[in-house]
Amino acid sequence: RSRKTGKLTGYIVVKNAMTAYNRLIRRTLSIMLWLSILAVVLAIIISYLVVGSVVKPIKTMSKVAREVNDDPNSTARIPELNRNDELEELALSFNMMLDRMQKYIEQQKQFVSDVSHELRTPVAVIEGHLSMLKRWGKDDPQILEESIDASISEAERMKHLIQEMLDLTRA
């Protein structure tokens, strides 16, 4: 249109196929797709490594727990993790618990050994006196009296030891 008269003077046709713009959009879309795929792959790899670093100590703890369950006398322990996190704290606590349990087992073995020794002594004394009585003490009242007194004394001692064991068990 003319500015002065306002009449239509002609048409302007702008022809732009926008091929360069479309090519740029397709290229940008392709780059974004490949970057997204790369980001997903990297995220999977990083997740695998992070999860692996958490699961590995747990598997080690589980293995040690199975070993100790199979053999309570096992000296298996969880190796130092050097992680400075909750898993390391759990491993240290687990190892301390295993050490304490091992100590209790050793104390129990010592206790059973001591009790066996302490109970064998009175039984041996009683057995010795009864054997002596059987051989030649039946007819001698002095030997008979001495053997019976010693046997009663040892039986009382054994009774006292058994009572102490029961008291220890209750404690």
C-alpha positions as CSV (number, residue, x, y, z in Angstrom):
1,R,0.0,0.0,0.0
2,S,1.1,3.4,-0.7
3,R,1.8,5.6,2.2
4,K,0.4,8.6,0.6
5,T,-2.7,7.2,-1.1
6,G,-3.2,4.0,0.8
7,K,-3.8,2.1,-2.4
8,L,-2.5,-1.4,-3.0
9,T,0.6,-1.1,-5.1
10,G,1.8,-4.7,-5.0
11,Y,2.7,-7.8,-3.1
12,I,6.0,-8.8,-1.5
13,V,6.6,-12.6,-1.4
14,V,9.2,-13.8,1.0
15,K,10.2,-17.3,0.2
16,N,12.3,-19.0,2.9
17,A,12.2,-22.8,3.1
18,M,13.8,-22.6,6.5
19,T,16.1,-25.5,5.7
20,A,19.0,-24.1,7.6
21,Y,16.7,-23.6,10.7
22,N,15.2,-27.1,10.4
23,R,18.7,-28.6,9.9
24,L,19.8,-26.8,13.1
25,I,16.8,-28.1,15.1
26,R,17.4,-31.7,13.9
27,R,21.1,-31.4,14.7
28,T,20.3,-30.0,18.2
29,L,17.7,-32.7,18.8
30,S,20.2,-35.4,17.8
31,I,22.9,-34.0,20.0
32,M,20.5,-33.8,22.9
33,L,19.4,-37.4,22.4
34,W,23.0,-38.7,22.4
35,L,23.8,-36.6,25.4
36,S,20.8,-38.0,27.2
37,I,21.8,-41.6,26.4
38,L,25.3,-40.8,27.5
39,A,24.0,-39.3,30.8
40,V,21.8,-42.4,31.4
41,V,24.7,-44.7,30.8
42,L,27.0,-42.7,33.1
43,A,24.3,-42.6,35.8
44,I,23.9,-46.4,35.6
45,I,27.7,-46.9,35.8
46,I,28.1,-44.5,38.8
47,S,25.1,-46.1,40.5
48,Y,26.6,-49.5,40.0
49,L,29.9,-48.4,41.5
50,V,28.2,-46.7,44.5
51,V,25.9,-49.6,45.2
52,G,28.8,-52.0,44.8
53,S,30.9,-50.1,47.3
54,V,28.0,-50.4,49.8
55,V,27.1,-54.0,49.1
56,K,30.6,-55.4,49.2
57,P,31.2,-54.8,52.9
58,I,27.7,-56.2,53.6
59,K,28.6,-59.3,51.7
60,T,31.8,-59.6,53.7
61,M,29.9,-59.2,57.0
62,S,27.4,-61.8,55.9
63,K,30.2,-64.3,55.0
64,V,31.9,-63.8,58.4
65,A,28.6,-64.2,60.2
66,R,28.0,-67.5,58.3
67,E,31.5,-68.8,59.2
68,V,31.0,-68.0,62.9
69,N,27.5,-69.6,62.8
70,D,29.0,-72.8,61.3
71,D,31.9,-72.8,63.8
72,P,31.5,-70.7,67.0
73,N,35.2,-71.2,67.7
74,S,36.1,-69.5,64.4
75,T,38.5,-66.6,64.5
76,A,37.1,-65.0,61.4
77,R,36.7,-61.3,61.6
78,I,35.6,-58.5,59.3
79,P,38.7,-56.8,57.8
80,E,39.1,-53.0,58.3
81,L,36.9,-51.1,55.9
82,N,38.5,-47.6,56.1
83,R,35.3,-46.0,55.1
84,N,34.5,-43.7,58.1
85,D,30.8,-44.4,57.9
86,E,28.0,-46.5,59.5
87,L,29.2,-49.7,57.7
88,E,32.7,-49.3,59.3
89,E,31.1,-48.7,62.7
90,L,28.9,-51.8,62.2
91,A,31.9,-53.9,61.3
92,L,33.9,-52.7,64.3
93,S,30.9,-53.4,66.6
94,F,30.5,-56.9,65.0
95,N,34.2,-57.7,65.5
96,M,34.0,-56.5,69.2
97,M,31.0,-58.7,69.7
98,L,32.8,-61.7,68.2
99,D,35.8,-61.1,70.4
100,R,33.6,-60.9,73.5
101,M,31.8,-64.1,72.4
102,Q,35.2,-65.9,71.9
103,K,36.2,-64.8,75.4
104,Y,33.0,-66.2,76.9
105,I,33.5,-69.5,75.0
106,E,37.1,-69.7,76.4
107,Q,35.9,-68.9,79.9
108,Q,33.2,-71.6,79.6
109,K,35.8,-74.1,78.4
110,Q,38.0,-73.2,81.4
111,F,35.1,-73.4,83.8
112,V,34.1,-76.9,82.5
113,S,37.7,-78.0,82.8
114,D,38.0,-76.7,86.3
115,V,34.7,-78.2,87.4
116,S,35.6,-81.6,85.9
117,H,38.9,-81.6,87.8
118,E,37.2,-80.5,91.0
119,L,34.5,-83.1,90.8
120,R,36.9,-85.9,89.8
121,T,39.0,-85.5,93.0
122,P,36.2,-86.3,95.5
123,V,35.0,-89.1,93.3
124,A,38.5,-90.6,93.2
125,V,38.8,-90.3,97.0
126,I,35.5,-92.0,97.5
127,E,36.3,-94.7,95.0
128,G,39.7,-95.3,96.7
129,H,38.2,-95.7,100.1
130,L,35.4,-98.0,98.9
131,S,38.1,-100.1,97.1
132,M,40.1,-100.3,100.3
133,L,37.1,-101.3,102.3
134,K,36.2,-104.0,99.8
135,R,39.8,-105.5,100.0
136,W,40.5,-105.5,103.7
137,G,38.5,-102.9,105.6
138,K,35.3,-104.8,106.1
139,D,36.6,-106.6,109.2
140,D,38.6,-103.7,110.7
141,P,36.3,-101.3,112.4
142,Q,39.0,-98.5,112.5
143,I,39.6,-98.6,108.7
144,L,35.8,-99.0,108.1
145,E,35.1,-95.9,110.3
146,E,37.9,-93.8,108.7
147,S,36.9,-94.7,105.1
148,I,33.2,-94.0,105.8
149,D,34.1,-90.6,107.4
150,A,36.4,-89.7,104.4
151,S,33.7,-90.8,101.9
152,I,31.1,-88.7,103.6
153,S,33.4,-85.7,103.8
154,E,34.2,-86.0,100.0
155,A,30.5,-86.4,99.2
156,E,29.8,-83.2,101.2
157,R,32.6,-81.5,99.3
158,M,31.1,-82.7,96.0
159,K,27.6,-81.5,97.0
160,H,29.1,-78.1,97.9
161,L,30.8,-77.9,94.5
162,I,27.6,-78.8,92.7
163,Q,25.7,-76.1,94.6
164,E,28.4,-73.5,93.7
165,M,28.0,-74.5,90.0
166,L,24.3,-74.1,90.2
167,D,24.7,-70.7,91.9
168,L,27.2,-69.7,89.1
169,T,24.7,-70.9,86.5
170,R,21.9,-68.8,88.0
171,A,24.2,-65.7,88.2
